[in-house]
Amino acid sequence: MKLHPLHRFLISTFLILVSFEMFGQKKISASFYNDTIFEFNGCTIELKNTYIRKKLFLRTTVKITNRTDKFMLIDPDDVFLISLARGETKSMYKKTIVIPPNYSNKFELKFNDVGFDTPLLVYNFSKIRFTSHANLVYVISDLHLGRGYHSKLGKLDVEMIDVKVTDEVYKVRIRVNYDGSDFLAINFNNIGINSPMGKCYNLKKLPGKFHFNPNHKTEVINLAFSINCASFHSHDKLLTFGNVFTSYAIEITDGFKISQRLVVEELSENMKTDKPDIELIE
């Protein structure tokens, strides 16, 4: 018997709805790597949101909280991932990671494909660098607020790039050139503008960024001051650097290993997957 087109449509729609309902209740296996946390020399290291993009890369989010009075530095060449499928894999991250004292720094690490469903991942931070004693406090001369002026002391050279006035702030851009082998810390909040009418301090706070990039010889720094500073005559204004630049010696210590395990759970396909609570690794 030939069905009317409307009947065929209704039957097809019914079958689709039944199939969808059955599919929605189907049990599936969800796989992910457990979040983990680890204590090391006064620092807390957390790994979370780890996933593998098949045949491409593995990526994990790392958060390090530094509760010491030293800068912590991690060279990406000292970070490896160990897995059964690929052995030891070097990190694809290229920048030196710096965690200032009493700050947290969150970043992502990537590794080449390590194979899907690898049961155990071991991250080897083979070496860690900490600052030790201060070698030199650079007492840089005051700097005129005009393009081309610079102040130089030893391996440190600070150059004025430009000055701009907006409705809200007085903006100053400087270029810092540092050719030393030590670690250079910078207290941006101690940079000020001196004038016969008073003193302004940098308002552009850079939390967690109180250092010179260890990967570069040159870095441009943006500063901001109260708009009242713009009322000073330019020839009366000087940029000051009292207790701003300090170089520190570096000590290399043995690092640590931290692992993540693969977790597989059975759940309904229409349920949202929630990761378990953070797991403390003894």
TANORPE-V303783 format. One record per backbone hydrogen bond with DSSP energy under -0.5 kcal/mol. CO is the residue of the C=O (numbers start at 0). NH is the residue of the N-H. Records with the same first field share a line. If there is no record, write none. Layout:
# TANORPE-V303783
CO->NH + NH
This chain:
# TANORPE-V303783
3->6 + 7
4->8
5->9
6->10
7->11
8->12
9->13
10->14
11->15
12->16
13->17
14->18
15->19
16->20
17->21
18->22
19->23
20->24
21->24
22->25
23->269
25->268
27->29 + 266
29->264
31->262
34->278
35->46
36->280
37->44
39->42
41->66
42->39 + 44
43->45 + 64
44->37
45->62
46->35
47->60
49->32
50->52 + 58
51->53
52->55 + 56
55->112
56->52
57->110
58->50
59->61 + 108
60->47
61->106
62->45
63->65 + 104
64->43 + 66
65->101 + 102
67->101
70->130
71->98
72->128
73->96
74->77
75->78
77->125 + 126
78->90
79->123
80->82 + 88
81->121
82->86
86->82 + 88
88->80
89->111
95->97
96->73
97->99
98->71
99->102
102->65
104->63
106->61
108->59
109->91
110->57
114->117
118->261
120->259
121->81 + 123
122->124 + 257
123->79 + 125
124->255
125->254
127->252
128->72
129->250
132->248
135->137 + 246
136->138
137->139 + 244
142->238
143->145
145->148
148->159
150->157
152->155
154->178
155->152
156->176
157->150
158->174
159->147
161->172
163->170
167->226
168->165 + 170
169->224
170->163
171->222
172->160 + 161
173->220
174->158 + 176
175->177 + 218
176->156
182->184 + 247
183->211
184->245
185->187
186->189
187->190
189->241
190->201
191->239
192->199
193->237
194->197
197->194
199->192
202->204
205->208
208->210
209->185
212->215
216->177
218->175
220->173
222->171
223->202 + 203
224->169
225->228
226->229
227->230
228->231
232->235 + 236
233->236
236->144
237->193
238->142
239->191
240->139 + 242 + 243
243->186 + 245
244->137
245->184
246->134 + 135
247->182
248->131
250->129
252->127
255->124
257->122
259->120
260->33
262->31
264->29 + 266
266->27
267->270
271->273
277->279
278->36 + 280
279->281
